[in-house]
Amino acid sequence: MTVYATGVIFDDVNFEDPNCWRIDQYVKRGGYAALKKILSENITQDEIIAQMKTSGLRGRGGAGFPTGLKWSFMPRSFPGQKYLVCNTDEGEPGTFKDLDIIVSNPHALIEGMIIGAYAMGITVGYNYIHGEVFEAYQRFEEALEEARKAGFLGDKILGSEFSFELHAHHGYGAYICGEETALLESLEGKKGQPRFKPPFPASYGLYGKPTTINNTETFASVPYIIREGGQKFLELGKPNNGGTKLFSVSGHVNRPGNYEVPLGMPFSELLELCGGMRDGKKLKAVIPGGSSSPVLPADIMMQCTMDYDSIAKAGSMLGSGAVIVMDETVNMVQALERLSYFYFEESCGQCTPCREGTGWLYRIVHRIAQGHGVPEDLELLDSVGNNIAGRTICALGDAAVFPVRGMLKHFRSEFEYLIEHKTALQAWV
């Protein structure tokens, strides 16, 4: 549940109203005004992309790539079919913001995709939705039907010469399908495994045609940018970090949930919005950008602001914006054991370093946690990590290594203590 919102995607959304997602409610909040503005004023594709670049909007799925620049890669003069794809395959532990968008404000996503299609000369789009949230998928299908009946989707939208059709696609709950090329493979009906790159999707994507892929939150930010202007969106955040960002805050806080706040907000303020630490405990560590981002200890995290540059400078990543807060009671060996097990289970098995290496990482951490570790295990973890990172087709291998490196960098003493005292941790509840 979203408990705090300001500015862009969830501004004025009444979450207590079970019909807040309906098209009539969205229109009352200014919805589809940006699309009407584009079509009535004949705003050009170049002008839209220029506004996107001015906004400083960066991909909200984790990579943080500038959206306007990505849109400019689409060959608009390509004579055949082109595709627009939304990545709602939200499977990273700690991330649950995109689910809130398609449940509480799906028309913001739909309008954002229509505008993106117009800007890139695309007539067909797909929203790939994570397979374990079927009710949310059904909600999005209902929203699509509302948009079609209102004339915002289909042939000659609002009497213009622009046509665009958008479809929902139900995924299968595989974490690997959040990787954009694995998503495309799954969308085509094949096994969801990443493709070699290059070629990149902009030139060879869905069904071998030029394709642009963005995250749910990215598309949902677009209507505000076109309606209010890219400069205003930029000024909501800070240089190189324009706009607001949805942070999924979980763990040992009093009010976990999704928080839409300006990029650049001090972490201490975000923690205060969440009601502070649960049961009055002390903050020990934070994973700031989803399970694949390296952990940061409390003293470093409390000096950070919530934006791409500050978190990167501290040695981690803003990623998807999934903030996992851990208090003083957490044993970091046990936390890493759980994370390593996830990546071991979710590896698609295509690349040998990832298929075999994630299993090695998990088994080594598991035996340390069970009191069977030896001093050489810490060097072995480093060695295995070095043989995974940068040696796989997609970034899942790196994602499995980053938590290990972060834990060993900042909390190595806890691993050494368990190895020395042969103390087995209580099983994770």
N, C-alpha and C positions, 0 to 999 in steps of 0.2 A: 504493500500500500504506500502511495506517495503521501508523505506527511508535510512536505514543505516544497513550495514551488514559487518561482518568480521569473518574470521576464518573457520567456519565449514559448516553449512547448506546452507547459501546463498552466500558464497564466490564466486566471479566471475560471479554471475548471473546478466545478463543484463536485468533489469526489463523494459527497454524501448522496448525490442524486444518481440513482441507478441508470438513468437515461442520459448521463452527461456525455456519453460517447455518440449519441445520435446526431444526424446531420443537421437537424434544426437547431440544436444547442450549439454546434460548431459554427454555424452561420451567424448566430447571435453574437458569438465571440469574435466575429470578424473573419471567420473561415471562408475560403474560396474567393475572398476579395482580391488576393494577389493574382490568382488565375484570371479573374474577370478583368483586372487591370491590364494584364499582358495582352489579352485578346482584344480588348476594346481600344487600347492605345497603340496596338501593333508594335509592341516592344520587340526589338530584334533579338535573335539568339546571342549575338555578340554583346549586347547590352546586359542581358541576364548573366552571362558568364563573367562579365566585368564586375557586376555587383557581387557575385559569389567570391571573386578574388579579393575585392575590397573588404568583404566581411571578415576575412581571415578564418572562415570556418574550416576546421580540420576534421578529418574522418573520425567519427566518434566510436568506431568499432574497436579501436585499439592502436592502429598504425599511426594515426594522426596526420595522414597525408592531406595536403591542401585540396579541398573539394573543387574549387574553381579551376585549379590546374588540371585535376583529373578529368573534369568535364571537357576541358579544351583538347584533350587527347583524342576524343571521339571524332573519327573522320566524317564530318557532316555531309560531304559530297559523295559518300559511298553509295553506289547505285542499288544495292540489295537491302535485305532486311537487317536491321540492327536491333539490339535488345538492351533493356534497362532492367537491372536486377537489384532487389533489396535483400540484404542479408539480415534476417531476423532469426537466424539459427543461434540463439543465445544459449551457449552451453558451458561457458567458463564459470567455475565455482566462484560464488560471490556476486555474480552479475544477474540482475533481474530488472533492469530499467526498460529494455525494449518491450518486455511483456506488458509493463504498465502502459506504454504508449498504445499498443494495439488493442488493449482492453479499455482504456479510459479516453483516448483521444486519437482513434485510428484515422480520422479524416485529415489530420495534420500530415500524417505519413502519405496518404493518398494524394493530397494536393501537392505535396513536395515532389512526389514521383511524377505527377502530371507536368509540373513545371520543368523538372529535369528532362523529361522526354521532349518537351517543346524546345528546350535550349539545345538539345543535341540531335533533333530531327529523328526521333525514335517513335515508332507506332505501337510497339508491344513491350509489356513489362511483366515481371513476375516478382512476387514476394515469397521468399523461401522461409517458412516458419518452422521453428524447432518442433520436433515430433512429440515432445512430452507435454505440450500445452494445447491439447486439442480444443478445449473450450475457447481459448483465445483465437485459435484458427477459425472457429465457427463465427466468432464475433467479427473478425475481419471480413469474412465472406459476406456477412450481413451489411457491413459498412460499404463494401464494394457495390452491393446491389442498390443501396440508397444513393450512392454517387451516380450510378448508371441511370436510375429513374429521374434524378435531378438534372441530367444532361451534362454531367462533368466527365463522364467516360463514354467511349464509343466513337461513332463516326460524326465528324463535323461538330466538335464540341462547342456548345453555346452559339451555334450558327456560323462558326468560323470554318476555315479550310483545314484546321488541325484535327487529326483523329488519333486516339490513343486508347488501347485496351489493356487493362491490368488484371492479372490472374493471381490467385493465391495458390501456393504449392505446399503441401504438408510433408515435412521432412520425416526422419526416422530416429531422431534422438541421438545421433552420433556426433560427438564433439568435433571430430575431424571435418565434418561438413560445414563448420564455421570458417574453414579456410576457403577462400573464394573459388579456387579452381576445383576443389573437391565438391563444393556446392554445385558448381556447374555440371560436373560429372553426374551427381545425384539427380539434378534437375532433368538431365537427359535420360534418366532411367538406368544409369550404370552404377557400378559400385563407387561409393564416395571416396575416391582417392585423389590426392593432389596431382596436378599436372606439372611437367617440367616447364620452366619459364626461362627465357622467352620461348615461344611468343606469349605476350601478355594478353589478357582479355580484351583490351582496347582494340586489338587488331584481330585476335582469334579467340573468341569467347564462347558463348552459348551456341551450340550447333555450328561451330566454326565461324561465326559471324562476329563483327565488332560488338563489344558488350561493355557497359559501365556498371560497376557494382559499388554500392554504398550501403552503409549501416542504417538501421531504422532511425536512430536519433539524428543522424546526419540529414536524411531526407525530411524529417519532421521539423527541422530548423529552417528549411528553405522558405516556406510561406512568409515567415516574419521578415526575413532578409529582403524579399521582393516587395513586401507591403510597406516596410518602414525604411528600407535602404540599408545597403551593406555597411556604411559608415556607422550608423546607429548600433547595428549588431556588434561591430568591432569594439565600439566604445563601452559596451556592456562588460567586456573582459579587459584584456591588456594586450599590448603589442605582441604579435605572433601567437596570441591565444585569445582570439575574438569570441565574444558571445558568452552564453551560459553553458553549463555542463550538468548532466544528470549523474549524480554519484549514488551508487547502491551501497549503502552503509550497513554492514552486518557485524555480528560479533558481540563483544561485551560493552554495548552502549544501551542506554535506557530506552531510546526510541529508534530502533533500526528501521530503515526504509529508504525510499528514493528521495533525494534532495536535489532540486534544480537551483544551482547557485552560480554567480558570476565566476568565470575562470579567474584565478588569481586570489581567491578568498583564502586567508590563512587557515591552515588545518585546525588550529585551535578554535576558530570560530565555527567551523563545520562540526567539530566535536561538541561544541556548546549547543548547536542547533539540535543535535542528536540527544540532548539531555545529559551529556557527560557520561562518565564511566559508570557502568552498572555496579550497584552495591557499594559504591564509594571506593572501589579498588583503584590501584595505580595503573596507568598505561604502561605496557611493556614494549609492544611492537605493533606495527601496522604494515599490512600488505596493501599498497596504495592503488593498484591498478588491475586487480584480478589475480588469480592464483599463479599466473606465470610471471608476475613481476617480483623482483627481489624484495624481501622484507627489509624494513627500516626500523631501527630501534627508536624508542620514544623520544630521546633527546634530539635526534636528527629530525624526526618527523614533525615535532612541535615547532621547528624553525622553518618548515616548508610552507609554501603557498600551493593551492591546488590548481596547478597548471602544468603543461607539458615540460616547460623549461626548468622550473624549480625542482620538480620530482626527478628529472633526468640528472640535474646537477648533483642531487643528493645520492645518486647511484641506483635509482630504480626507474620505473616507467609509470606514466599516468594510465596507459592502457585503456581498458574499457570503462574505467572509473569505478570499479568495484573495490570499495574500501573495507578491508577486513581488519577489525580492531581486536587486539588481544591484550588481556590484562595480565597482572603479575602472576597469576596462578598457572598460566599456560606453560607447559613443557615444550620447548621448541623442537626437540627430537621427535616427539609424538606428532606435532603439527606437520613436520616435514614428512613423516611416515605416511600420513593421510594424503598429502599432496602428491608424493611420489607414486603412491598406489593408483591415484586417479590417472596420471599420465601413462603409467604402465598399462592400465586397462584400456585407455582410449587411443593408444597408438594404432594406426591402421595397418601396420606391419609391412608397408611397401618398402621402406628403407631399412637396411640391415642395422645401421648405427642406432636408429630409433627403436626398432623392433626388439633388438637384443639389449641395447643400452638402458632403456627405461626399466627393463626387468632387473638389470644389475643394480641400478640406483635404488630401486625399491627394496630389493633383498638385502643390500648392504645396510640401508637405514633401518630396516626391520630388525636385523640381527643386533644392531647397536641398541635399539629400543628394548629388545628382549634380554639385554645383559650378556650377549655373546660376542660383542665387538672386540676387535683388537686394534692397537694404535695405528697399524698400517691401513686400516679401513678409511681413515680420513684422506690419506694420500690417494687411495684407490678411487674414492669418490671424485676427487679432482681429476684423476686420469681418465675415468670413464666419461666424465662431463666434457673433457677436452676432445674426446673421440666421437662425441655426439654433435656438439654445437657447430653449426656451419657446415655440416657434412650430410644434410638431408634435403629432400626436395622441398619440404615446407618448413614452417617455423615451429612445429610441435616439438621437435627434438630440442631446440633452443629453449622452448617454454618449460620443458622438463628439467633442464639444467639450471635455469635462473634461480628457482627456489632453493636448490641445493647450495649454489654459490652464495646466495644471500645469507642463508642460515649459518654456513660455515664462517663467513666473513664476520658476522656480528655476534653470533652465539656459539662459537666453537667450544667455549669452556663447558657448555652443557653436554656436548657430545663427548668431550674428553672425560668428564666426570662419570658418565655412564660406563664408558669403556674401562676406566680405572677401577670403579667400585663394583662392576658386574651386577648392577642393579637393574632389574627388569621393571619397565613401566607398567602401570595398571592399564589394562586393555581399554581402548577408546570406546566411550559410551555413545 
